Every structure is written in C-alpha cells, then in structure tokens.
Amino acid sequence: MATSIHHPKSPIAPEQLDAYLSKGWRPAGQGIYTAEFLRADDEQIYGCIQLRLPLTGFSFKKRHRKLLNRNGKRFRHTVDRATTPDAELEALNQRYLALHPEKTRETLDHHVIGEHRIKALDTRIIRIYDGDKLIAFSYFDLGRKTAYSKAGIYDPDYAAHSLGIYTMVLEIQWLQNNGVLFYHPGYVAPRYPIFNYKMQFGQMEFFQLSTGSWLPYDDQHPEDPYDLIEAALTQVQSALAGNGLTGRLVEYPSYTACYHYQTSEMEMLDAALILYLAPTVYKTELIVTYTIADGIYRIVEIRDSGLRDMNVKPFSNNGRARFMLPAMVDEVLASSPSATEIAGLVRNFS
C-alpha cells in the first residue's frame, strides 16, 4: 500500500515506533501513516520523500551553534512529556494560525491525544519562554533510538529570532544528549520547496521506496515519486498505442480517502496518478496503476464509491486532467512487472 494509516488502540513500545520510522512511516497525531504523495492546501499533488538525520558523530553547523548561543542567553526552555494542551499553548497556536493557517491546526489536541482520543505515542514538548511569556513550542515523538519532529509553533512577534529552526535545534540537541540515533524531520517534496528548510542541519538520508533502504541524500538524490510513476505509466501508454489502444494519464486527488475509508468492506483506490482506460473503449471501467515499492503494474476494475470529494479541481496547475469521483477497487484483474506485458493483457478487456 502506498497510502495507509494505523491507529494504535493502546500505547506502543518505543521499539515499535523505531520500526515504523525505519520503514518510512511517520506519525500523524497519535496515529502512524505512510504516503508517497502530499495533497497540499493548494489542492495540488506532490511526491514526497522521507528524511532522517543520523546523530552518531553529528555536530551542529556554525550558524546553528550561534543560534543556540544567542537564543540561549535571551530565552529559557523546558522539555517535558506532552499533556493535554493548556490555555497558554492554545492561545499561542491561535496567534500562529492567524499568520500561517496552512502550518498548524485549530486545536493542538491532535498532536497529543489524536482523533481517536488515544495517547499511543511518547510525545514530548519543548517550550521556549521570554521571561514568563511562552513564545514558542514544538512536539516530537520519541522512540528508543529514533524520534520524529511533528510540529513547531512560535509567536509571530518573535519571528526575527528564528524560533522555528531553534526548536528543531533544541530537539536535536536533547536527542543527541539522550542517546537517540536518528532524528526524523518529516519529508521534503521536490516540486514543493516549502519543506526545504529541513535539509539545512547536516548530511540527511532519504528512504528509497524501491529498495526500502536509507541512502545519503547528497550522494544519491532521490527521484520524485511523481516522476517515477509518471514514467512507468507512460511506458504502458506507449505500449497500448502500439497495439492500437488508448489510455489517458490522469491524477486522482481522492487517494487521500484511504486515510479514512479503507475498510474490509470498502477498498478505496490508492493511487495518486493512474492510467485511465476509457469505458467507451473497454468493456468496464479500468485503470492501470504502478507501485514503486514492488515495481508492479496492475489492471484494476474500479467503481463509484458513493463518496464525494468537494475540493477536487478538474485540472492540476500544469493542466493535467483529473479523475473526479472517489473510486473503490472492484477487482485487480492482472498484474505484472512488465509494462509491455501489462499492455498486452489490457487487450483481453477491450
């Protein structure tokens, strides 16, 4: 599955979080999920790449040491287990939300309690004070040898003090002092540079989807998952054309329904980019999908799920058409690692 979310029913062991993070999963609230794509606030779809920073032998860059020294002299900070957010935290969050509505939530309960009101993760909080005034805070989830940074909020009046970066530096410092080996700052999206600030701390590693391995980012730049799947499906499209058949490459923004509606009774379509085989040509509504992790193409019969996605735009910003209705999987009719073979199998349904 390219998109999946687990909601633990009880607290998980630190080693379990380590295992999830090592396989490219990441926390969301008190759940843990995996996804190769991001559907951003602008309703565009971007491929995302998971990062981690090895802390063994790590040392801060000069500018981060200066930031630690400068802000450490002026401000004080605390590190504690996160509890139900108090009025002080919520008030600061609202100030930040007014300026950055795309970077935080209306309530902070999501980070500490989660949507199912179960505290499954060991969530810690760093608070930064100017005297007695709270001016910034961040949340991170702690495993045994790994940790995941999931939120950083600061008072807009203190923006000149780089408090967003400062909370991350404080997290890294605390983790290194406590024997944690890997710091996970989330993901970057090659087509969406808003997350590039995460790359500044040192030699990052990225999770390679095709091998399940962590590799040095600077030595082997990862390919955008969007590009990988586009290239794979284009091969099938070309092979179909050679057989006198047609297919149209379209985006499917409603892949995000997998977070909420993936049940034993309803398997939602999990593919942000698909090759659509028009029902005017084929006997049923078919698509071809490709998954990076196993390198497999699939011919999938889909049908209307009965759900509706109110935010879908008919075209992406670069003009690519989109499949507009949330769909569910009726049946996987065929699969193959070969684009040529899968195109040949499509003929059976034309």
Steps between C-alpha positions, in 0.01 A plus 500: 500500500632842408257669739401355836443608859505304824319619814646305795239418762750525785849641561765347276850410615787733405649220289177484299528866408863435401382220270234717338739789440768269362252383233409850386183547707439815704271617782188706439345605828502176699471286187775380267473517123682458173452688175699565186301812414388821662174670415584855600279789609502628142339167399805405293662157524870470578728201544664494844825348623558396861814634675706419805811650657755255650613633839803275556798731469272791410610857572312821435595738227647835603175690442305259718758523780463878483123467516526274805734744670308816412152375584627304800620821659169679450240224537448195720348169399354186653460143371215290640253225417211653311164515676162641401574846353435782745363848433852645463585261216166539325521881513843499337380250240216736405744787453712283271194363319388852407823551306568143383164320460663229286760406762298416811157380614213672679567292810814335632318194634580328170870482588459370855176301511423438133169476320408177680581641847766237564854599602705237319834681461754641744455861393732760650472878498763772500382839629698821452444799728597865498486554874161354591353544152466191279634593156546163326450126540547180305383139522705191421428128536766294674594139428798311639757597237293729277282808534260683272451878503137579421416862587672830569300811600630846586375849582502706177634799697821300556549390139839675480642249751461197267299316763371237257856391425599552862245247626639244251856571615392456862330171409815372331715608794274329755477181295874479449556552873257215570657245268248514214657396168266646236300822478208492254387849392231371262514525124596729216315537171718571194222695324397687816798678661314609815664210688857556383599665830523149647809430291722758671616311808748253354548189288145370460393153394191423295278194490522337157158356423618246244748329738374590848848632580628823649761668279703823525298778343797692365668196345193366324224753450164324519261515211162659555237223545278697263766478228560129560135405468443736207790342311380147578142565386618683189675177395167317518327783314755477218471121486121528479529746212720249319214250534244749371355563848472816708555607857507841664736596781301685768538604862278356771491746794250291698769242583493675839173319576720202592576675829137489604305237305734205448297216654445131433172592331632790294847506343549853376718557197853575618684669214564872451584453130322246277472393138128521426357260244181663372182290537400605148785279376518228764224274632517642852657793685867410522820667604867404516694581816868469591654469846862595556568273797440175310538624141168345402240618249137408563190504285225604739125505454352792695156633581342804661533484879198719562723748684564852374813715524388862510845651445610331179595730215458356147859582401833538677690828479700365207185399314490126570145361504366333814268213579233680700302236693632304800523142377524162664678191375268236363767255393866479404478321166868455418846599619851497356839672544511553122339800329491311170337195656239703685414688181455165325271379778285810459398368159305224677258762629455705183 
